[in-house]
Amino acid sequence: MKNKNGVLFCFVIISLVSFEVHAFVQPSAETLEQYKAILSSLNSSIDPCNDFYQYACGNWPQHHREENFGIANMMQRLYAKDLQDIIEKEYPISVVENLEEGSATKKTLQYYYSCVELESVDVMKFVEMVKPAPGVEWPLLEEFKADGNKTKFRLRPMEFFGLLGRLHSLGVNNELVRLLPLYLENGQLVVIFTIPNVQYMEQQQIQDLLQEILWDKESVGKVTEEIFDTQNYWQSIYDNYTNSENEEEQDEAEDEGYTLTDLHLRYPKLYKFLQKALSQRLRQKKPLVAFSNENYYKFLFSHKWPANEVKNFSNYLLLKFIMILKREHSFGCRINVVNQIPFIFHGLYHKHRYEAYGEDLNSHIVGVSKKIYKNFLEILHENHLNFTHRQLGNLQEKLSKVSINIGNLPRNQDPQILENFYRHLPEMDALNYYLNNLQLKQHSVGEHLKCPPFLSCREDPDHIPYYDRTLNMITIPFGTLKSPLYDLHHDALLIYSSLGTILGHELTHAIDPTSLEEFESTDFKSITEKSEILESLSCMQRQQATHTIDERIADLVGTRVAWKAYSMERSESVRKFSELSWQKLFFLNLAQYFCVKRFDFDDEHDAPPMRLNEVVRNFEEFAEAFQCPLGSKMNPQKKCRFY
């Protein structure tokens, strides 16, 4: 279907219908509840012109004691709670036992019930099930046994690379070896080895974790130093090869690729790694192996690996494994189960919760999305970056092809697609969560490679909308469609300032600097070196340096688009439930998306206070609404803009 400008705006699951914003005769209970939440979050002792985040979110933590972090955590918890209610009512264990034997739904629910049996998750039980080699204990745990009954740690280099592969299959990818498997269009599986991009552990993190797992507290300082030094040594190696990479110096074999037989002969340690990292089913597909920097791997396999170095790196790997397990279970095992087999749970939610209201919800979300898209185009054609007519046309075409999938389910919610996708799920033991979890980890390493069409198979599923560059698609998870982010009965102002802003943010990623660099058209050659773009990026970095410039831009553009969309459709309904101006209320509800308890949980974005304040300080409309003096922190003389 085309809009009035003749541009296709396609949706994977939803169909396009017309939409109008209607003023409520009386504000809904859902609107009043959200308004109450906005007011309770305010810290009126703070000047909004000095620090809008602290003004709008200062009291948020004390009214959200159940939340560990912020909105994403909240939406995830609420979704898991809904699923728990569905399972308890519709799928008691007696019903699960009678489901079709071997079906993905039965296995998934058996896994879920294995979690229900646990009062809490002890990550060290996973460690007991994963050893460096048969009969070999982790050196860290062996050396500091409380009973003093020690054995000497011995792990040959070949076994060491087997351990790396086993841990890769359990989610510890990126340590010494980084594996990027993918399927070509002809169905050929290719495994690319590249330089690791390691998540760095601060020394205090290492020490805190050792304090938890070692009984000999006096040894913590010494072991902390050993592990920290090991990490830093290898990080310097990664940096050195990353910085000195020269494609012209790589072997020609890098372009041709190796068969597994070739790899076994040339790099037997890497072959051992793949034996453990990839399932037998994937190895039977006869993957080709290639390198993005073979010189690094030549160095790695020529390394002598003295016994003490193997021991220290094994200790480092153990800590990384434990950290991943703790992070995955930081919100409990039920949420982890949902995240490991998301599509089956999405299907259950659709069947038992969403379907009854799906037509109304779909048409409403379509209407909001169309308004966001329409106003995005109008802002784009203001041409702040001085694009050529042809470049603007290319950008508009890219935006027009963005699809939206509500719920991250297949077209027409065909359950057989999901059954086929999960047909190789291992058997689940309803009484053994730890075994189930490890089996699912190994299964997931290969399965996400063959993601069904029109679905997003992110390894770390999110519960707020996100953009997938490979699919040019925005996914709106079912977990999003709850207050405070969205409610069908919310006043339009609340909807546009929350969900509308998020949709504008995600739509921006289709044409953010990273996407601009990926345009195949010659019209975009060296586009990010364009003077107007460089000045815009420089402006934002001068205001507040960021390593996630794409996210900064998406925040700014998404808010501008949502503001414009609402201001064009604004009704008088706000006057019926708020003494605040609609302008103030827009920004205060926007702030609810950024309110958090902790700032250390997200590596992809700046800290929420910075994100919110950087948005509002670049909006003239904010300064006008809150009467901020020119030159104040939230109303600087120079304001930044991208589109």
Secondary structure, 3 states (H helix, E strand, C coil): CECCCCCECCCCCCCCCCCCCCCCCCCCHHHHHHHHHHHHHCCCCCCCCCCHHHHHHCCCHHHCCCCCCEHHHHHHHHHHHHHHHHHHHHCCHHHHHCCCCCCHHHHHHHHHHHHHCCCCCCHHHHHHHCCCECCECCHHHHHCCCCCCCCCCCCCHHHHHHHHHHHHHCCCCCCCCEEEEEECCCCCEEEEEECCCCCCCCHHHHHHHHHHHCCCHHHHHHHHHHHHHHHHHHHHHHHHHHHCCCHHHCCCHHHHCECHHHHHHHCHHHHHHHHHHCCHHHHCCCCEEEECCHHHHHHHHHCCCCHHHHHHHHHHHHHHHHHHHHHHCCCCHHHHHHHHCHHHHHHHHHHHHHHHHHHHHHHHHHHHHHHHHHHHHHHHCCCCCCCCHHHHHHHHHHHHCCEEEECCCCHHHCHHHHHHHCCCCCCCCCCCHHHHHHHHHHHHHHHHHHCCCCCCCCCCCCCCCEEECCCCEEEECHHHCCCCCCCCCCCHHHHHHHHHHHHHHHHHHHHCHHHHHHCCCHHHCCHHHCHHHHHHHHHHHHHCCCCCHHHHHHHHHHHHHHHHHHHHHCCCHHHHCCCCCHHHHHHHHHHHCCCECCCCCCCCCCCHHHHHHHHHCCCHHHHHHHCCCCCECCECCCCCCCC
